[in-house]
Amino acid sequence: MTLVYLDHNATTPLCSAAADAMARAREDGWGNPSSVHRAGRAARRYLDDARAEVAALAGVSDRDVVFTSGGTEANNLALRRIERGGTLVTSALEHPSVVATARAMEADGVTVVWLPVPADGRLLEAEVGAALRRAARPCLLSMHAAHHETGALQPVTELVALAHALGAEVHVDAVQAAGRVPPESWRGADSVALASHKLRGPKGIGALAHLPGKGPRPVLWGGPQERGLRPGTQDAIAAAGFGAAARRAREGGSARYQALAPLRDAAEAAALALGARRTTPAPRAPHVAHLLVDAISGDALVAALDLEGVCVSSGSACAAGTAEPSPAITAMLGADAAAHSLRVSLGETTTPEDIDAFAAALARVVARSLK
Ligand SMILES: Cc1ncc(COP(=O)(O)O)c(C=O)c1O
């Protein structure tokens, strides 16, 4: 059975540029980048080159990139910049790596303001403005650029301008946006979280990129790596892969994703013809269809499509395997909608044949469920 992979928001296959860069680094970049001898210096060069590529993608200077283990750690680090006495403003729409960190910070005595969640999943400028005006300083607004489940795009530019005018900082979780939508749709923030595996680099590495002076407070101790902000020996081989993927993402990533919109529309049309409903109005990322399928629960649908060789999702991958429906969709549309959600996320390897296979499989599954 051929694999039809339509879950690119969960992760993406390694691109050959990243694989090649890692193969080269594995040969001569395996040293400890902190060692002063030639093996260490060779690894350091891979790390430095990767840092420059990630900085260019994020739109910051090289020295303002902190390598992390991925998007989750980057979000954790960014939020922990706020200590007791300050305010974090965010919403239940965010990825669990933001929501759970905010809850842990609340338990530690930090004031967290939870913004109201509109049904279309787009934060309202008036609500954000009201929350930021009331908040004790220092104040950090944490928001995503592109939603991990619906693909909805937030008005990042407007909200960053508003927050800065009010003296607040903004962290943008750009894990689902970088390399997929134009950088203007997530630029301007004080810090940005990126994950290599969402843009066809290796897993286990990501970055927190920030403006000068807006770096994180360390939450780990024990070494000078990453300017002491994230101690621990860096993986120069993974970084080489991330750097190559970041370069590729910067060079035409959003155009390649924009070209997927007709395929996404075809997948969506096939589902709508079978009675599904679309949840996300524009503006939205070009590669994600988020649908409600009343006839069958999201979990059952994902399992049935898997048996047909089609990989999709009913919630974020981090929530997969648990019976919990997506908290973000629950906040937007209620628990019933969350239990009947289907996320189809296309990527650079998606073909028209994949969409045909998806449409045929979905028709078979829905027909069986109605029997
Ligand atoms: C919006 C968003 N933020 C953060 C993360 C976490 O990234 P990672 O898997 O690299 O920890 C994800 C992963 O799905 C995500 O979609």
The ligand as a Tripos MOL2 file, in Angstrom:
@<TRIPOS>MOLECULE
LIG
   16    16     1     0     0
SMALL
NO_CHARGES

@<TRIPOS>ATOM
      1 C1          2.3720   25.8350   16.6910 C.3       1 LIG1
      2 C2          3.3100   24.8460   17.3150 C.ar      1 LIG1
      3 N1          4.1320   25.2560   18.2790 N.ar      1 LIG1
      4 C3          5.0100   24.4310   18.8650 C.ar      1 LIG1
      5 C4          5.0980   23.1030   18.5010 C.ar      1 LIG1
      6 C5          6.0830   22.2030   19.1810 C.3       1 LIG1
      7 O1          7.1900   21.9750   18.3740 O.3       1 LIG1
      8 P1          8.1400   20.6900   18.6100 P.3       1 LIG1
      9 O2          7.3780   19.5230   18.1030 O.co2     1 LIG1
     10 O3          9.3530   20.9780   17.8060 O.co2     1 LIG1
     11 O4          8.4290   20.6360   20.0650 O.co2     1 LIG1
     12 C6          4.2590   22.6180   17.4960 C.ar      1 LIG1
     13 C7          4.2890   21.1930   17.0960 C.2       1 LIG1
     14 O5          3.3300   20.6690   16.5880 O.2       1 LIG1
     15 C8          3.3360   23.5220   16.8860 C.ar      1 LIG1
     16 O6          2.5070   23.1100   15.9410 O.3       1 LIG1
@<TRIPOS>BOND
     1     1     2 1
     2     2     3 ar
     3     2    15 ar
     4     3     4 ar
     5     4     5 ar
     6     5     6 1
     7     5    12 ar
     8     6     7 1
     9     7     8 1
    10     8     9 2
    11     8    10 1
    12     8    11 1
    13    12    13 1
    14    12    15 ar
    15    13    14 2
    16    15    16 1
@<TRIPOS>SUBSTRUCTURE
     1 LIG1         1 GROUP 0 **** ****
